């Protein structure tokens, strides 16, 4: 009998890291399906290329760093899938590649790979591309336009509602087309209904928790109501702020990244609220029409602080609770 | 915000072992050992029972303490006697099965304990979240009320008993009660222990009454192995110890189960992705993820914020971890470090026991030295193992 010594416990939950990542991949593939429906096969090629580049970079970096690589955790695939979805469908393939390489080689690998990266790789990759190729990244093809796979895009590219809001205007799209994603914007971030379905799916699978996206969206909503950028005023501003740009997408997929967010529930909520404030600050005073990735990168650097503050509060609650339990003064029903 | 998890729901896997009759697998020589009660000279009934428990060498399987010591310390003091049949770990049914099948002996044992403690109130504690049983657990067993402990694993009885407040109580395992009844009414010495044999390598899982000192291999062969196990566990599936040498490991008083598993999956080398599930499920409200990371990086200074000494060793953090990391052993390491470090400054250091559960309610030794504890008389030692009663 060949026995090995194992520490307790001797049974394990069937859920694996791969399963967590696969959930994210499943949710993201819905968005690719929608992008395919609106823009033809080009988004799929972008997605596949981005995934391939991210995987390649991840493997290379791990080999160079002589770490043990486990291809079956799909983290690089998730990063590769998120990146193109934040960009317009018409963007040059090379920009996607550059963003992917930056995400893995600069934002992920030097920190120690999966689980150790301080900054969200996808947010970092997108921010880098936004700084370098702002024009290409923030002009969008009209919705419902089938794009050619190769060659230049001959149709006029337009700006998105986020840009209109940035200028202080009011986007003229009715609520139905906003819900269905029939307005120019990042190819994965315009389908509000599909995004909400993704959120519900991920929450029901236990991959992300309600607390974080909800408190994030609530903060943004309250701030949008209090300080509207457009002349449309209060409630319309809330709808436009939530639906425009990468806000919903980022709130689900970037903020839902477990590695670069705090661990404890209360830290998560505090983090999400602060992120919401930060996003709105970037939107009001930032240079670009979309500041969520920059806001998240800034917030990522503060995760450790949020976690430690959470631990401090948790220790207080824990000790107080144990003291009352020891005294057992409160009668409780068994 | 839920700081303290109500536990996790585990599929219990208690069948088919639970419903089968308990078989005896005993050594004929030790089984026939009788007590010599002729020289017994005692004043009262209470002392007679304690003396018999001492002569019969009965050990309470729930904490590994000698029963007569527990009885002596509670003599005439406890207000309620509780039979502990909490089998909250999957596969293990070595307390609840004897409770249902030998209810009379358990009731006799409870009566004897009540006589010693000088009280009338008695109760039986059973874990409620067992859903896969073929037999129903009755509401009363031998007219004794069955108390159902709700919530997921770990069913930490210390916390669930908090409704009793400071009531002094005596909690005895079901096995010890049966052996006490046998010692008093049949003059039998404790030579056996109840244990569950299960796991995916055991061809006929069952509950056995096994002689003390049998080897693990003998017990496994008694139930048959359908395939070669890669992991043999002494104790529960969540907290047990995996053993290497089955020929030389013996069944002891506190062995509650022998489990044999075979896993075909290869060890995956995932990194921690910081999902925070371990923090979500920790019944003590700790953050095992950071403790694990600190232990991995040998950063021992940072533990004061994380209270690893409050760990009850339930293993839920490792169970839930999607990256299959050994989180709970890291926390145990950190706990040992913190307790070992502060042992010099403490008046009495923590005794090493098999079950770490009693330390649940302990305050952090370094930060808040409690004069109340230092003044405790040794008589309260027993009650101390029920931390709520402190």
Interface residues (C-beta under 8 A of the other chain):
Chain A: X1 X2 X3 X4 X5 X6 X7 X8 X9 X10 X11 X12 X13 X15 X16 X17 X18 X19 X20 X68 X70 X72 X73 X75 X113 X114 X115 X116 X258 X259 X261 X262 X263 X264 X265 X266 X268 X307 X308 X311 X312 X314 X315 X317 X318 X319 X321 X322 X323 X325 X326 X328 X329 X330 X331 X332 X333 X334
Chain B: X1 X2 X3 X4 X10 X90 X147 X148 X149 X150 X159 X160 X161 X162 X163 X164 X165 X166 X228 X229 X230 X231 X232 X233 X235 X237 X238 X239 X240 X241 X242 X243 X244 X246 X259 X261 X268 X269 X270 X271 X272 X273 X274 X275 X276 X279 X280 X284 X285 X286 X287 X289 X290 X305 X306 X307 X310 X313 X315 X316 X318 X319 X320 X321 X322 X323 X324 X326 X328 X329 X361 X363 X364 X368 X387 X388 X390
